[in-house]
Amino acid sequence: MIHKSTFISLILLFIVILITPITNASESATDSSKTNLSERIKAKMIENQEELKLKIQEKREEFKEKLQKIKDERKQEIAERTDEELAKVNQNSTARMSLAIGKLEVLLDKFATRAATQKTEGKDTAEVDTAIVVAKDAITDAKDAVATQAAKEYTADLSDETNLKNSFGQTMSELREDLKATHDIVKLAKQKVMDVARALAKLRMPTPTL
């Protein structure tokens, strides 16, 4: 006859054996779910980029076709040159913003290293850690915004030769507004990185004694 305490121990052991595989399976399922979600997000981003490239290519082809229909050769040359200039402005502007973002990433990495050092010295880095997470998200948003802007094409409406000047003027205004909106997102990322610097500065301030 099994002793009561032994019987209880066997039941507890049986429960542990049952629960352990379920817990591991649950954790594995969670990890798998996260991986699948990440893969789906990446796949969607690639899909969107491909769609954007196709749309841009279609616009370029349409522009070239309409450009050939302009009878006045001088106007045709001006239209082509202006179109190339718009593309150059967008390319140069987004390149500068990408460079600025790269510098922000390097700076944030240095701040994160300093925060880790302060933490090992017993400092409360909760505020800094939170600021770093926010800054990283802001930098990601800025990189996405710049990438989207860099992929855009600005082609004027060439259907009316008599209205080419106004058409290109409107296209230039659109480019200017888009660049400003993108630049504002990059500026926000810079502000968030500076928030990390301010939070770090607080850690170096001596604690007042009463």
DRENPA-3360 file (N, C-alpha, C; in nm, 2 decimals, always signed):
BEGIN
1 = MIHKSTFI = +0.08/-0.12/+0.00/+0.00/+0.00/+0.00/+0.09/+0.13/+0.00 ~ +0.06/+0.22/-0.09/+0.14/+0.34/-0.10/+0.10/+0.44/+0.01 ~ +0.21/+0.49/+0.07/+0.19/+0.59/+0.18/+0.13/+0.72/+0.12 ~ +0.04/+0.79/+0.20/-0.03/+0.91/+0.16/+0.07/+1.01/+0.10 ~ +0.18/+1.04/+0.18/+0.27/+1.14/+0.14/+0.34/+1.11/+0.00 ~ +0.37/+0.97/-0.01/+0.43/+0.93/-0.13/+0.33/+0.94/-0.25 ~ +0.21/+0.91/-0.23/+0.10/+0.92/-0.33/+0.09/+1.07/-0.38 ~ +0.09/+1.16/-0.28/+0.08/+1.30/-0.31/+0.20/+1.35/-0.39;
9 = SLILLFIV = +0.32/+1.30/-0.36/+0.44/+1.34/-0.43/+0.44/+1.29/-0.57 ~ +0.38/+1.17/-0.59/+0.37/+1.11/-0.73/+0.28/+1.19/-0.81 ~ +0.17/+1.24/-0.75/+0.07/+1.32/-0.82/+0.13/+1.45/-0.86 ~ +0.21/+1.52/-0.77/+0.27/+1.64/-0.80/+0.38/+1.63/-0.91 ~ +0.45/+1.51/-0.91/+0.55/+1.49/-1.01/+0.48/+1.47/-1.15 ~ +0.37/+1.40/-1.15/+0.29/+1.38/-1.27/+0.24/+1.51/-1.33 ~ +0.20/+1.60/-1.24/+0.15/+1.73/-1.28/+0.26/+1.81/-1.35 ~ +0.38/+1.81/-1.28/+0.50/+1.88/-1.33/+0.54/+1.83/-1.47;
17 = ILITPITN = +0.53/+1.69/-1.49/+0.57/+1.63/-1.61/+0.47/+1.68/-1.72 ~ +0.34/+1.69/-1.69/+0.24/+1.73/-1.78/+0.26/+1.88/-1.82 ~ +0.28/+1.96/-1.72/+0.29/+2.11/-1.74/+0.41/+2.15/-1.82 ~ +0.53/+2.09/-1.79/+0.65/+2.13/-1.85/+0.65/+2.13/-2.00 ~ +0.61/+2.03/-2.07/+0.60/+2.03/-2.22/+0.51/+2.13/-2.27 ~ +0.40/+2.15/-2.20/+0.30/+2.25/-2.24/+0.36/+2.39/-2.24 ~ +0.43/+2.42/-2.13/+0.49/+2.55/-2.11/+0.60/+2.58/-2.22 ~ +0.68/+2.48/-2.25/+0.78/+2.49/-2.35/+0.72/+2.51/-2.49;
25 = ASESATDS = +0.61/+2.43/-2.51/+0.54/+2.44/-2.64/+0.48/+2.58/-2.66 ~ +0.43/+2.64/-2.54/+0.37/+2.77/-2.55/+0.48/+2.87/-2.58 ~ +0.59/+2.86/-2.52/+0.70/+2.96/-2.54/+0.75/+2.95/-2.68 ~ +0.76/+2.82/-2.73/+0.81/+2.80/-2.87/+0.71/+2.86/-2.97 ~ +0.58/+2.84/-2.94/+0.48/+2.89/-3.03/+0.48/+3.05/-3.03 ~ +0.51/+3.11/-2.91/+0.52/+3.25/-2.90/+0.63/+3.30/-2.99 ~ +0.75/+3.24/-2.97/+0.87/+3.28/-3.05/+0.84/+3.26/-3.20 ~ +0.78/+3.15/-3.23/+0.75/+3.12/-3.37/+0.66/+3.23/-3.43;
33 = SKTNLSER = +0.56/+3.27/-3.34/+0.46/+3.37/-3.39/+0.53/+3.50/-3.41 ~ +0.62/+3.54/-3.32/+0.69/+3.66/-3.33/+0.78/+3.66/-3.46 ~ +0.85/+3.55/-3.49/+0.93/+3.54/-3.60/+0.85/+3.55/-3.73 ~ +0.73/+3.48/-3.73/+0.64/+3.48/-3.85/+0.59/+3.62/-3.87 ~ +0.56/+3.70/-3.76/+0.51/+3.83/-3.78/+0.62/+3.92/-3.84 ~ +0.74/+3.91/-3.79/+0.85/+3.99/-3.84/+0.87/+3.96/-3.98 ~ +0.87/+3.83/-4.02/+0.89/+3.79/-4.16/+0.78/+3.85/-4.25 ~ +0.65/+3.85/-4.20/+0.54/+3.90/-4.28/+0.56/+4.05/-4.30;
41 = IKAKMIEN = +0.60/+4.12/-4.19/+0.62/+4.27/-4.20/+0.73/+4.30/-4.30 ~ +0.84/+4.22/-4.30/+0.95/+4.25/-4.39/+0.90/+4.22/-4.54 ~ +0.83/+4.11/-4.55/+0.78/+4.07/-4.68/+0.68/+4.18/-4.74 ~ +0.60/+4.24/-4.65/+0.51/+4.34/-4.69/+0.58/+4.47/-4.73 ~ +0.69/+4.50/-4.66/+0.77/+4.62/-4.69/+0.83/+4.60/-4.83 ~ +0.89/+4.48/-4.85/+0.95/+4.46/-4.98/+0.85/+4.46/-5.09 ~ +0.73/+4.41/-5.07/+0.62/+4.41/-5.16/+0.58/+4.56/-5.20 ~ +0.57/+4.64/-5.09/+0.53/+4.78/-5.11/+0.64/+4.85/-5.19;
49 = QEELKLKI = +0.77/+4.82/-5.16/+0.88/+4.89/-5.23/+0.87/+4.85/-5.38 ~ +0.85/+4.72/-5.41/+0.84/+4.68/-5.55/+0.72/+4.75/-5.62 ~ +0.61/+4.76/-5.55/+0.50/+4.83/-5.61/+0.53/+4.97/-5.64 ~ +0.60/+5.04/-5.55/+0.63/+5.18/-5.56/+0.73/+5.19/-5.68 ~ +0.83/+5.10/-5.70/+0.92/+5.11/-5.81/+0.85/+5.09/-5.94 ~ +0.75/+5.00/-5.95/+0.67/+4.98/-6.07/+0.59/+5.11/-6.11 ~ +0.53/+5.17/-6.00/+0.45/+5.29/-6.03/+0.55/+5.40/-6.08 ~ +0.66/+5.41/-6.02/+0.76/+5.52/-6.06/+0.80/+5.49/-6.20;
57 = QEKREEFK = +0.83/+5.36/-6.24/+0.87/+5.33/-6.37/+0.76/+5.36/-6.47 ~ +0.64/+5.34/-6.43/+0.52/+5.37/-6.52/+0.51/+5.52/-6.55 ~ +0.53/+5.60/-6.44/+0.53/+5.74/-6.45/+0.64/+5.79/-6.54 ~ +0.76/+5.73/-6.53/+0.87/+5.78/-6.61/+0.84/+5.75/-6.76 ~ +0.78/+5.63/-6.79/+0.75/+5.60/-6.92/+0.64/+5.69/-6.98 ~ +0.54/+5.72/-6.90/+0.44/+5.81/-6.94/+0.50/+5.95/-6.97 ~ +0.59/+5.99/-6.88/+0.65/+6.13/-6.90/+0.73/+6.13/-7.03 ~ +0.81/+6.03/-7.06/+0.89/+6.02/-7.18/+0.80/+6.03/-7.31;
65 = EKLQKIKD = +0.69/+5.96/-7.30/+0.59/+5.96/-7.41/+0.53/+6.09/-7.44 ~ +0.49/+6.16/-7.33/+0.43/+6.29/-7.34/+0.54/+6.39/-7.38 ~ +0.66/+6.37/-7.34/+0.77/+6.47/-7.37/+0.79/+6.47/-7.52 ~ +0.78/+6.35/-7.59/+0.80/+6.34/-7.73/+0.69/+6.41/-7.81 ~ +0.57/+6.43/-7.74/+0.46/+6.49/-7.81/+0.47/+6.64/-7.82 ~ +0.56/+6.70/-7.74/+0.57/+6.85/-7.74/+0.64/+6.89/-7.87 ~ +0.57/+6.97/-7.95/+0.62/+7.01/-8.08/+0.73/+7.10/-8.07 ~ +0.73/+7.20/-7.98/+0.83/+7.30/-7.97/+0.96/+7.23/-7.91;
73 = ERKQEIAE = +1.06/+7.22/-7.98/+1.19/+7.16/-7.93/+1.25/+7.23/-7.81 ~ +1.24/+7.36/-7.82/+1.30/+7.44/-7.70/+1.22/+7.41/-7.57 ~ +1.09/+7.40/-7.58/+1.01/+7.37/-7.47/+1.03/+7.22/-7.42 ~ +1.06/+7.14/-7.52/+1.09/+7.00/-7.49/+1.22/+6.99/-7.41 ~ +1.32/+7.06/-7.45/+1.45/+7.06/-7.38/+1.43/+7.12/-7.24 ~ +1.36/+7.23/-7.23/+1.34/+7.29/-7.10/+1.27/+7.19/-7.00 ~ +1.16/+7.13/-7.06/+1.08/+7.04/-6.98/+1.17/+6.92/-6.93 ~ +1.25/+6.86/-7.02/+1.34/+6.75/-6.98/+1.44/+6.79/-6.88;
81 = RTDEELAK = +1.50/+6.91/-6.90/+1.60/+6.96/-6.81/+1.55/+6.99/-6.67 ~ +1.43/+7.05/-6.67/+1.36/+7.08/-6.54/+1.32/+6.95/-6.46 ~ +1.28/+6.85/-6.54/+1.24/+6.72/-6.48/+1.37/+6.66/-6.41 ~ +1.48/+6.66/-6.48/+1.60/+6.61/-6.43/+1.65/+6.69/-6.30 ~ +1.63/+6.82/-6.31/+1.67/+6.90/-6.19/+1.58/+6.87/-6.07 ~ +1.45/+6.84/-6.09/+1.37/+6.80/-5.98/+1.41/+6.67/-5.92 ~ +1.45/+6.58/-6.00/+1.50/+6.45/-5.95/+1.63/+6.46/-5.88 ~ +1.71/+6.55/-5.93/+1.84/+6.58/-5.86/+1.83/+6.64/-5.72;
89 = VNQNSTAR = +1.73/+6.74/-5.71/+1.71/+6.80/-5.59/+1.66/+6.70/-5.48 ~ +1.57/+6.62/-5.52/+1.51/+6.52/-5.43/+1.62/+6.42/-5.39 ~ +1.71/+6.38/-5.49/+1.81/+6.28/-5.46/+1.92/+6.34/-5.36 ~ +1.96/+6.47/-5.38/+2.06/+6.53/-5.30/+2.00/+6.56/-5.16 ~ +1.88/+6.60/-5.15/+1.82/+6.63/-5.02/+1.80/+6.51/-4.94 ~ +1.75/+6.40/-5.00/+1.73/+6.28/-4.92/+1.87/+6.22/-4.88 ~ +1.97/+6.24/-4.96/+2.11/+6.19/-4.93/+2.16/+6.26/-4.81 ~ +2.14/+6.39/-4.80/+2.18/+6.47/-4.68/+2.11/+6.42/-4.56;
97 = MSLAIGKL = +1.98/+6.40/-4.57/+1.90/+6.35/-4.46/+1.95/+6.22/-4.41 ~ +1.98/+6.13/-4.51/+2.03/+5.99/-4.47/+2.16/+6.00/-4.39 ~ +2.24/+6.09/-4.44/+2.37/+6.11/-4.37/+2.35/+6.16/-4.23 ~ +2.26/+6.25/-4.21/+2.22/+6.31/-4.08/+2.17/+6.20/-3.99 ~ +2.09/+6.11/-4.04/+2.03/+6.00/-3.96/+2.15/+5.90/-3.92 ~ +2.24/+5.88/-4.01/+2.35/+5.79/-3.98/+2.43/+5.85/-3.86 ~ +2.45/+5.98/-3.86/+2.52/+6.04/-3.75/+2.45/+6.03/-3.62 ~ +2.31/+6.04/-3.63/+2.23/+6.03/-3.51/+2.24/+5.88/-3.45;
105 = EVLLDKFA = +2.24/+5.79/-3.54/+2.26/+5.65/-3.49/+2.39/+5.62/-3.42 ~ +2.49/+5.68/-3.47/+2.63/+5.67/-3.41/+2.62/+5.73/-3.27 ~ +2.57/+5.85/-3.26/+2.56/+5.93/-3.14/+2.47/+5.85/-3.04 ~ +2.36/+5.79/-3.08/+2.27/+5.72/-2.99/+2.34/+5.60/-2.94 ~ +2.42/+5.53/-3.02/+2.50/+5.41/-2.97/+2.60/+5.45/-2.86 ~ +2.66/+5.57/-2.88/+2.75/+5.61/-2.78/+2.68/+5.64/-2.65 ~ +2.56/+5.70/-2.66/+2.48/+5.73/-2.54/+2.44/+5.60/-2.47 ~ +2.40/+5.50/-2.55/+2.36/+5.38/-2.49/+2.47/+5.31/-2.42;
113 = TRAATQKT = +2.59/+5.32/-2.47/+2.71/+5.26/-2.40/+2.74/+5.34/-2.27 ~ +2.73/+5.47/-2.27/+2.74/+5.54/-2.15/+2.64/+5.51/-2.04 ~ +2.52/+5.49/-2.09/+2.41/+5.45/-2.00/+2.43/+5.32/-1.94 ~ +2.49/+5.22/-2.02/+2.52/+5.09/-1.97/+2.63/+5.10/-1.86 ~ +2.72/+5.18/-1.88/+2.83/+5.20/-1.78/+2.78/+5.26/-1.65 ~ +2.69/+5.36/-1.67/+2.63/+5.43/-1.55/+2.55/+5.32/-1.47 ~ +2.48/+5.23/-1.54/+2.40/+5.13/-1.48/+2.49/+5.04/-1.39 ~ +2.60/+5.00/-1.45/+2.69/+4.91/-1.37/+2.75/+4.98/-1.25;
121 = EGKDTAEV = +2.75/+5.11/-1.25/+2.80/+5.19/-1.14/+2.69/+5.21/-1.03 ~ +2.57/+5.15/-1.06/+2.46/+5.17/-0.96/+2.37/+5.28/-0.98 ~ +2.38/+5.35/-1.09/+2.29/+5.46/-1.12/+2.16/+5.41/-1.17 ~ +2.05/+5.49/-1.14/+1.92/+5.45/-1.19/+1.90/+5.51/-1.34 ~ +1.91/+5.42/-1.43/+1.91/+5.47/-1.57/+1.77/+5.45/-1.64 ~ +1.67/+5.43/-1.56/+1.53/+5.41/-1.62/+1.49/+5.51/-1.72 ~ +1.51/+5.64/-1.68/+1.47/+5.75/-1.77/+1.55/+5.75/-1.90 ~ +1.68/+5.72/-1.88/+1.77/+5.72/-2.00/+1.73/+5.60/-2.09;
129 = DTAIVVAK = +1.70/+5.48/-2.03/+1.66/+5.37/-2.11/+1.54/+5.39/-2.19 ~ +1.44/+5.46/-2.13/+1.31/+5.49/-2.19/+1.34/+5.58/-2.31 ~ +1.42/+5.68/-2.28/+1.45/+5.78/-2.39/+1.52/+5.72/-2.51 ~ +1.61/+5.62/-2.48/+1.68/+5.55/-2.59/+1.58/+5.47/-2.68 ~ +1.49/+5.41/-2.61/+1.39/+5.33/-2.69/+1.31/+5.43/-2.78 ~ +1.26/+5.54/-2.72/+1.19/+5.64/-2.80/+1.27/+5.69/-2.92 ~ +1.40/+5.72/-2.89/+1.49/+5.77/-2.99/+1.51/+5.67/-3.11 ~ +1.52/+5.55/-3.07/+1.54/+5.44/-3.17/+1.42/+5.43/-3.26;
137 = DAITDAKD = +1.30/+5.44/-3.20/+1.18/+5.44/-3.28/+1.17/+5.56/-3.37 ~ +1.21/+5.68/-3.32/+1.21/+5.80/-3.40/+1.30/+5.79/-3.52 ~ +1.42/+5.73/-3.50/+1.52/+5.71/-3.60/+1.47/+5.62/-3.71 ~ +1.40/+5.51/-3.67/+1.34/+5.41/-3.76/+1.24/+5.48/-3.85 ~ +1.15/+5.57/-3.78/+1.05/+5.64/-3.86/+1.12/+5.74/-3.96 ~ +1.23/+5.80/-3.92/+1.30/+5.89/-4.01/+1.36/+5.82/-4.13 ~ +1.42/+5.70/-4.10/+1.48/+5.63/-4.21/+1.37/+5.58/-4.31 ~ +1.26/+5.54/-4.26/+1.15/+5.50/-4.35/+1.10/+5.61/-4.43;
145 = AVATQAAK = +1.08/+5.73/-4.36/+1.03/+5.85/-4.43/+1.13/+5.89/-4.54 ~ +1.26/+5.89/-4.52/+1.36/+5.93/-4.61/+1.36/+5.83/-4.73 ~ +1.35/+5.70/-4.70/+1.35/+5.60/-4.80/+1.23/+5.62/-4.90 ~ +1.12/+5.65/-4.84/+1.00/+5.67/-4.92/+1.01/+5.79/-5.00 ~ +1.06/+5.90/-4.95/+1.08/+6.02/-5.02/+1.18/+6.01/-5.13 ~ +1.29/+5.93/-5.11/+1.39/+5.91/-5.21/+1.34/+5.84/-5.33 ~ +1.24/+5.75/-5.30/+1.18/+5.67/-5.41/+1.08/+5.74/-5.50 ~ +1.04/+5.86/-5.45/+0.94/+5.94/-5.53/+0.99/+6.00/-5.65;
153 = EYTADLSD = +0.90/+6.01/-5.75/+0.93/+6.08/-5.88/+0.84/+6.20/-5.89 ~ +0.89/+6.31/-5.94/+0.81/+6.43/-5.96/+0.81/+6.47/-6.11 ~ +0.70/+6.43/-6.17/+0.68/+6.46/-6.32/+0.57/+6.56/-6.34 ~ +0.59/+6.66/-6.41/+0.49/+6.76/-6.44/+0.39/+6.71/-6.54 ~ +0.28/+6.77/-6.55/+0.18/+6.74/-6.65/+0.21/+6.81/-6.78 ~ +0.24/+6.73/-6.89/+0.29/+6.78/-7.01/+0.18/+6.79/-7.12 ~ +0.06/+6.76/-7.08/-0.05/+6.75/-7.17/-0.09/+6.89/-7.24 ~ -0.05/+7.00/-7.17/-0.08/+7.13/-7.22/+0.05/+7.21/-7.23;
161 = ETNLKNSF = +0.09/+7.23/-7.36/+0.22/+7.29/-7.38/+0.22/+7.44/-7.34 ~ +0.10/+7.50/-7.34/+0.09/+7.64/-7.31/+0.09/+7.66/-7.15 ~ +0.08/+7.55/-7.08/+0.07/+7.56/-6.93/+0.19/+7.49/-6.86 ~ +0.30/+7.47/-6.94/+0.41/+7.40/-6.88/+0.47/+7.46/-6.76 ~ +0.48/+7.60/-6.77/+0.55/+7.67/-6.66/+0.47/+7.65/-6.53 ~ +0.34/+7.67/-6.53/+0.26/+7.65/-6.41/+0.26/+7.50/-6.37 ~ +0.26/+7.41/-6.46/+0.26/+7.27/-6.43/+0.39/+7.23/-6.35 ~ +0.51/+7.28/-6.40/+0.63/+7.25/-6.33/+0.64/+7.33/-6.20;
169 = GQTMSELR = +0.58/+7.45/-6.19/+0.57/+7.52/-6.07/+0.50/+7.45/-5.96 ~ +0.39/+7.39/-6.00/+0.31/+7.31/-5.90/+0.39/+7.18/-5.86 ~ +0.46/+7.12/-5.95/+0.54/+7.00/-5.92/+0.65/+7.04/-5.82 ~ +0.71/+7.15/-5.85/+0.82/+7.20/-5.76/+0.77/+7.23/-5.62 ~ +0.65/+7.29/-5.61/+0.59/+7.31/-5.48/+0.56/+7.18/-5.40 ~ +0.51/+7.08/-5.48/+0.48/+6.95/-5.42/+0.61/+6.89/-5.36 ~ +0.72/+6.90/-5.44/+0.85/+6.85/-5.40/+0.90/+6.92/-5.27 ~ +0.88/+7.05/-5.27/+0.93/+7.13/-5.16/+0.85/+7.09/-5.03;
177 = EDLKATHD = +0.72/+7.08/-5.04/+0.64/+7.04/-4.93/+0.67/+6.90/-4.88 ~ +0.69/+6.81/-4.97/+0.73/+6.67/-4.93/+0.86/+6.67/-4.86 ~ +0.96/+6.74/-4.91/+1.09/+6.74/-4.85/+1.09/+6.81/-4.71 ~ +1.00/+6.91/-4.69/+0.99/+6.97/-4.56/+0.93/+6.87/-4.46 ~ +0.82/+6.80/-4.50/+0.76/+6.71/-4.42/+0.85/+6.60/-4.37 ~ +0.93/+6.55/-4.47/+1.03/+6.45/-4.44/+1.14/+6.50/-4.34 ~ +1.18/+6.62/-4.37/+1.29/+6.68/-4.29/+1.24/+6.70/-4.14 ~ +1.11/+6.73/-4.13/+1.05/+6.75/-3.99/+1.06/+6.62/-3.92;
185 = IVKLAKQK = +1.04/+6.51/-3.98/+1.05/+6.38/-3.92/+1.19/+6.35/-3.87 ~ +1.29/+6.39/-3.96/+1.43/+6.37/-3.92/+1.47/+6.46/-3.80 ~ +1.41/+6.59/-3.80/+1.44/+6.68/-3.69/+1.38/+6.62/-3.56 ~ +1.27/+6.56/-3.57/+1.21/+6.50/-3.45/+1.30/+6.39/-3.40 ~ +1.36/+6.31/-3.49/+1.45/+6.20/-3.44/+1.57/+6.27/-3.37 ~ +1.62/+6.38/-3.42/+1.73/+6.45/-3.36/+1.69/+6.50/-3.22 ~ +1.57/+6.55/-3.21/+1.52/+6.60/-3.08/+1.52/+6.48/-2.97 ~ +1.47/+6.36/-3.02/+1.46/+6.25/-2.93/+1.60/+6.20/-2.89;
193 = VMDVARAL = +1.70/+6.21/-2.98/+1.84/+6.17/-2.94/+1.89/+6.27/-2.84 ~ +1.86/+6.40/-2.86/+1.90/+6.50/-2.76/+1.83/+6.48/-2.62 ~ +1.71/+6.43/-2.62/+1.65/+6.39/-2.50/+1.73/+6.29/-2.42 ~ +1.79/+6.20/-2.49/+1.87/+6.10/-2.43/+1.99/+6.17/-2.37 ~ +2.05/+6.26/-2.44/+2.17/+6.33/-2.39/+2.13/+6.41/-2.26 ~ +2.01/+6.47/-2.26/+1.97/+6.54/-2.14/+1.95/+6.45/-2.02 ~ +1.89/+6.33/-2.05/+1.87/+6.23/-1.94/+2.00/+6.18/-1.89 ~ +2.10/+6.17/-1.97/+2.23/+6.12/-1.93/+2.30/+6.23/-1.84;
201 = AKLRMPTP = +2.28/+6.36/-1.88/+2.34/+6.47/-1.80/+2.29/+6.47/-1.66 ~ +2.16/+6.43/-1.64/+2.10/+6.43/-1.51/+2.17/+6.33/-1.42 ~ +2.22/+6.22/-1.48/+2.29/+6.11/-1.40/+2.42/+6.16/-1.35 ~ +2.48/+6.26/-1.42/+2.61/+6.31/-1.38/+2.60/+6.42/-1.28 ~ +2.48/+6.47/-1.26/+2.46/+6.58/-1.16/+2.47/+6.52/-1.02 ~ +2.54/+6.59/-0.93/+2.55/+6.54/-0.79/+2.42/+6.54/-0.72 ~ +2.39/+6.43/-0.64/+2.27/+6.42/-0.57/+2.27/+6.52/-0.45 ~ +2.18/+6.61/-0.44/+2.18/+6.71/-0.33/+2.16/+6.64/-0.19;
209 = TL = +2.24/+6.69/-0.09/+2.23/+6.63/+0.04/+2.15/+6.73/+0.13 ~ +2.07/+6.67/+0.22/+1.99/+6.75/+0.31/+2.06/+6.77/+0.44;
% end
